[in-house]
Amino acid sequence: MKLGVFTPLFANLSLDELLIRAKQAGLSVLEIGSGGNPGSHHCPVNLLLESEEARQDYLQKFADHNITISALSCHNNPLSPNREEAELADKTLRDTLQLAHLLGVPVVNTFSGIPGDSETATYPNWPTLSWPTEYRKIYDWQWETQVIPYWKDIAQLAESLDVKIGIEMHGGFSVHSPYTALKLRHATSEYIGVNFDPSHMWWQGIDPVAAIKILAREDAIVHFHAKDIYMDQDNINLYGVTDMQPYGDVTTRAWTFRSVGCGHDLKIWSDMMSHLRIYGYDGAISIEHEDPLMSIEEGFARAVKNTNAVMIHNASSEMWWV
């Protein structure tokens, strides 16, 4: 496995400064934002698409520090009922796939997106219950007419470029659980996989170790985010887990993102790493720091220390005792 970081938290650094910082921390891979919510602070997408020389210079910077790019990430909503938003997200995703191919990057991470409730909708609609029956009708319409057709088209592009897509299962989007991830994968292509973030499993009541087993059995995990979460049961009792409290109001939120090891003990993180290895995943473990209680430097350092402690860095040895 290869330790890395999702780089938007270092948006204040130049690419050269970022690479030095990553090397000092002992990282071997970086997940680079290429547009959408992560921004593209360290990835001049248009220049890199247009110029082979620029691509060579860009990759050489990474090679000089013995670091590779684990994924390009462009989290956004290409299914938005806001046509302008959807078109921009779609272009960003297609450009990112093309760039990943040209750079030799194996994975593009993103969200599935979420449509509205009809052709005339102006805002996204996330149906989560099958009753009242209108919700089920919305859900079926979204998947049949929007989600599956769009991702079939994108999957064809991904296959032609030999780049895997890692969809982050995130509440508020059509793909938010192992079931919905596999539903999309089965309806489209094996090039549609998962960027697995355990924090989004925990707040939905899903055991991330069990989720890894479900997805990894089908070779569906193509990237991994190392991010923890603290569940505040008192606030869950008041608000439930579909919590609308602002992220900054930590005292009232049902759940809050934390650095690795600050929400759950390292035993379960070790179990996740073990099951990734059992099912053959040997890719990036990419730290995503969104802890509101720690500075960037402290939260990042804590995540590096704790993730390093549970990662399986080397290939397994021969079973000499058998």
ABEGO torsion letter per residue (X at the ends): XBBBBBAAAAAABBAAAAAAAAAAAGBABBBBBAEEAAEAAABBAAAAAABAAAAAAAAAAAAAAGBBBABBBBBBBAABABAAAAAAAAAAAAAAAAAAAAAGBABBBBBAEBBBABAABABBBBBABAOBAAAAAAAAAAAAAAAAAAAAAAAAAAAAAGBBBBBBBBBGBABABAAAAAAAAAABBAABBBBBBAAAAAAAGBBAAAAAAAAAAAGABABBBBBBBBBBAAAAAAAEABBABBAABAAABABBBBBBGAABBAAAAAAAAAAAAAAGBABBBBBBBABAABBAAAAAAAAAAAAAAABBABBBBBBAAX
